[in-house]
Every structure is written in structure tokens, then in C-alpha cells.
Amino acid sequence: MTKDQKLNLLAFGAIFTVTGLLLPAPTQAQPLQYKTTPMFENVKLTPDFAPDPLTVRGLSGGPISAQNTAGREETPTGACMGFVDEKPDHKIVLTDFFKYLSLRVQSSEDTVLVVRGPGGSWCNDDYLDMNPGIEGQWLSGTYEIWVGSYDPDSYHPYVLEITHQQQ
């Protein structure tokens, strides 16, 4: 190899190196990060919780009769109608007695509500239009919450709104 060939090879290598540094570096694909609200959350509440109202989301319905889940056909807050999942959609832990607490479901479809906790079971349908809700005084402890649908295995998105502000 002649001296000119070596210089040409060296110049080509230098240009190739500089060009490689100027080109964008390859990147590894990253999973898309969507900003979504989690579903089926469990919450722990103190009497002065914030934000108020607190909202959690889920899908109503399931294969189990709401009457079986509640252990009764009728409660002081309403009849136990519809169908729910085997496991609760949410668990709410109240750290203290609540003089007032309200759970309200918002959905585009007709849904039902079953709550099981300290002191018993409660059901509701059509608290506000076709949306269920339960309000009143609540003992401290863990509450299991089911949001159901009228037909078995019929699932509908919902928002559960929890507030300690009386309206």
C-alpha cells in the first residue's frame, strides 16, 4: 500500500468516524406511557380525607347474584338486585367513625350497589335516577364494595364517588 493510499484510507476513516458521531444514535423502543386512571382501586380514608369527592373506577357486573353476596333480599337502603363479581370491586378502609359518608355510582347503564362491612350488608338501586348510592353514618373498619349490573355477565364502566360533604 502506497503512502497516498494510506492517507486516503486514513482520511476516509476520519470522515466515517465524524459522520457516525453526527448521525442520530439508535434508540431502544420504549413502551407507551398512557395517562390513565387505575381501575378497581382500594382506598383508606380518614374523616378529613382529600380530595373530596374522591373517585375510583371500575366495571360493573359479574355472574353472582347480589342477594347471595349481601346474604339477604332486602336491606334498609334498598333491594339487593342484579349480579356482581365473586370478589369485591373495591375495599374501603375507614380509620374512624364517619358522621356522614356517601357512596354514589355514576354510569351510563343502570347499575346496583352492594356494600358489606361492620354492622352488616346494604344494597341500593336507583338512588339518583338509575344510579345507586348509599349515605349515612359509617363505623370504622373495612367495607367491601360491589357495583353490579342487572343481567349476569353484563359489564359497564362506572365511577364511584365518595364524599364526606353533606349536600
matplotlib code that plots the C-alpha trace (Angstrom):
import matplotlib.pyplot as plt

x = [0.0, 1.4, 1.7, -1.2, -3.4, -2.7, -3.5, -6.8, -7.7, -7.0, -9.0, -11.9, -11.8, -11.8, -14.7, -16.6, -16.0, -17.1, -20.1, -21.1, -20.8, -23.1, -25.9, -28.6, -27.9, -30.2, -32.7, -34.4, -38.2, -39.9, -43.5, -46.0, -46.9, -50.6, -52.1, -55.0, -56.9, -56.4, -59.4, -60.6, -58.6, -58.8, -58.8, -58.1, -60.0, -59.7, -62.7, -61.0, -59.8, -59.0, -59.6, -63.3, -65.1, -62.7, -63.4, -62.5, -63.4, -64.3, -66.6, -69.9, -71.4, -70.5, -72.0, -73.0, -76.5, -76.3, -78.7, -76.1, -73.3, -75.3, -76.8, -80.3, -83.0, -83.7, -81.8, -82.8, -81.2, -82.9, -83.4, -80.4, -80.9, -78.6, -75.3, -71.8, -68.3, -67.2, -64.7, -65.4, -64.6, -63.2, -62.3, -62.7, -61.0, -62.4, -59.9, -62.5, -66.3, -67.8, -70.7, -71.6, -70.2, -71.8, -71.0, -72.6, -72.2, -72.2, -72.6, -74.3, -76.1, -78.4, -76.2, -76.7, -74.6, -73.7, -71.7, -70.7, -68.8, -69.1, -72.7, -74.0, -74.8, -76.5, -77.8, -79.2, -80.6, -81.8, -80.6, -80.3, -82.0, -80.8, -77.5, -77.2, -75.9, -75.7, -75.2, -75.3, -73.2, -70.4, -68.5, -64.7, -63.5, -63.2, -66.0, -66.3, -67.9, -69.5, -71.0, -73.3, -75.4, -79.0, -78.0, -75.4, -72.0, -73.0, -70.2, -70.4, -67.8, -68.6, -67.2, -67.7, -67.8, -67.0, -67.7, -68.0, -69.6, -73.4, -75.3]
y = [0.0, 3.3, 6.4, 8.1, 5.1, 5.1, 8.8, 8.3, 5.4, 7.4, 10.4, 8.1, 6.6, 10.1, 11.2, 8.0, 8.4, 12.1, 11.3, 8.5, 10.9, 13.4, 10.9, 10.3, 7.4, 4.4, 4.2, 1.4, 1.4, 2.3, 1.2, 4.0, 5.6, 6.4, 8.6, 6.5, 6.3, 3.0, 0.7, -1.3, 0.7, 0.2, 3.3, 4.1, 7.2, 9.4, 11.7, 14.7, 13.0, 15.0, 15.3, 15.4, 13.9, 11.0, 8.9, 5.4, 3.5, 0.0, -2.3, -3.3, -6.8, -10.4, -13.9, -13.9, -12.8, -9.6, -11.3, -14.1, -11.6, -9.5, -12.5, -11.1, -9.9, -6.5, -4.0, -0.7, 1.1, -1.0, -4.3, -6.5, -6.8, -7.7, -9.5, -8.8, -10.3, -13.0, -10.6, -7.0, -4.3, -2.1, -2.2, 0.9, 1.1, 3.8, 4.7, 6.2, 6.7, 8.9, 11.0, 11.3, 9.4, 9.0, 6.4, 7.2, 5.3, 7.1, 5.0, 5.3, 2.0, 1.0, -0.3, -1.7, -1.3, -3.9, -2.9, -5.3, -4.2, -3.6, -3.9, -5.8, -5.5, -2.8, -2.7, 0.0, 0.7, 4.0, 6.3, 9.1, 8.4, 5.0, 5.2, 3.6, 5.2, 4.8, 7.6, 8.0, 7.2, 4.7, 2.7, 2.4, -0.8, -2.4, -2.3, -4.4, -2.7, -4.4, -2.5, -4.8, -4.9, -6.2, -9.0, -11.7, -11.2, -7.8, -5.3, -1.4, 1.2, 3.3, 5.9, 5.6, 8.9, 9.1, 12.2, 13.3, 16.6, 16.5, 18.1]
z = [0.0, -1.0, 1.1, -0.8, -0.4, 3.4, 3.6, 1.6, 3.9, 7.0, 5.6, 4.8, 8.3, 9.9, 7.7, 8.5, 12.2, 12.3, 10.2, 12.6, 15.5, 13.8, 12.9, 15.5, 17.7, 17.6, 20.5, 22.0, 21.7, 25.0, 25.9, 25.5, 28.8, 28.8, 31.5, 32.7, 35.8, 37.6, 38.0, 41.0, 43.5, 47.2, 49.5, 53.1, 54.4, 57.4, 58.3, 56.7, 53.5, 50.4, 47.6, 48.3, 46.4, 45.8, 42.7, 41.8, 38.6, 37.6, 35.5, 36.9, 36.8, 37.2, 37.5, 41.2, 42.5, 44.5, 47.0, 47.6, 48.1, 50.5, 52.3, 52.0, 49.6, 51.1, 53.2, 54.9, 51.9, 49.2, 47.5, 46.5, 42.8, 39.9, 39.5, 40.8, 40.7, 43.2, 44.7, 45.6, 43.1, 45.9, 49.6, 51.6, 55.0, 57.3, 60.0, 62.2, 62.6, 59.9, 60.9, 57.2, 54.2, 50.8, 48.0, 44.6, 41.4, 38.1, 34.9, 31.5, 32.3, 35.1, 38.0, 41.5, 44.7, 47.4, 50.5, 53.1, 56.3, 60.0, 61.0, 58.0, 54.3, 52.4, 48.8, 46.6, 43.2, 41.7, 44.5, 41.9, 38.7, 37.6, 39.6, 43.1, 46.2, 50.0, 52.5, 56.3, 59.3, 58.9, 61.5, 61.3, 59.6, 56.2, 53.7, 50.6, 47.6, 44.6, 41.7, 39.7, 36.6, 36.1, 33.8, 34.6, 33.0, 31.7, 32.3, 32.2, 33.1, 36.2, 38.5, 42.3, 44.0, 47.7, 49.7, 53.4, 52.5, 53.0, 50.1]

ax = plt.figure().add_subplot(projection="3d")
ax.plot(x, y, z, "-o")
ax.set_aspect("equal")
plt.show()
